[in-house]
Amino acid sequence: MFAWFCLTTILLCWENEIKAQQVKASMDSTAILVGHQTQIKLEVVQDKGKTVLPPAWKDTLVKGIEILKVSTPDTTDLNDAKWQINSQLLVTSFDSGFYYIPPFKFIDGDDTLESNSLSLKVVTLDIDTTGAEFFDIKPVMKAPFVWKDYLMPVLWVLLALLVIAAAIYIYYRYKKHKPLLGSQPVVPLLPAHVRALQALEKVKDEKLWQNNREKEYYTQVTDILRQYIFERFRINALEMTSSEILGKIKVLHDYNSVYDNLKQILVTADFVKFAKWKPLPDENEVSMVNAMLFVSQTKEEEPEPENNEQDSESVDKGNDEETTTQKENNSTANLK
């Protein structure tokens, strides 16, 4: 009976010893200064294939001790059946005192594994001010002059001045309608109707609607007409709707055909651009013809040159009359 009692006691002690060795906590230093740091090391020995959950770490380990960093766990094989998981906590404290750190608890399935408890002493640094010698604040030292220190600021200032000068030059040339570099011969601007007809011919040659690009075709045609109306009648057609443009043209021009031609183009273009309407080929050709006809009907008439032939005849007639008069005078003088 006594033998069984001894054996049971030995087995219980051995089991507790094994269990106590499964979680171990240690500390690099058990005493630190205020604001200094120390590291807590945790070693967990567990069976392979099992999962042991660590505590849910917070910002504070206990009141007065703050956790700065939690390292990534590191696993080490011990044997075929067990491995050891190592982790570290970096802690600090800003209040002096003696702190008790309770055991760390790890969850192993339905069981809870506890480590040993720790303690940390936080002390302040005693400063002896009785024999301290105080000194006055030293005057500000003047840094030596190094030209390289001022090179980059000077270069930046010169670059800024160059950019400002270039901007002023470009603005001046632009306001004076002069070329940026040197003088170039001024090319006279063609009349508005000539430029509009040339642009329409270019659109016609591109064959846009023949390649199923009706929307682009009508967009270019109406843009050309709007620009022409702006230059010819000083109407801001670029910012107006089709109905507003037609209203202005109807007031300015008496011929109904001018209004009807422009209306056909603008209405068809609105249907194509906004209603995705696909006009017939004949309608596309009629739109181009009407556009050119509108420009031709509303172009600004150039002043007719004077009739040089009539002037020549008048001069010759005057010369003949002077010659005849002179001959008559000479004859009268001879008779006398």
Helices and strands as residue ranges (DSSP letters): H 2-20, E 23-27, E 31-33, E 37-47, E 52-53, E 60-62, E 65-70, E 74-77, E 82-92, E 97-101, E 105-108, E 111-114, E 118-123, H 147-175, H 192-206, G 209-211, H 214-233, G 237-239, H 242-252, H 256-274, H 281-298, H 308-335
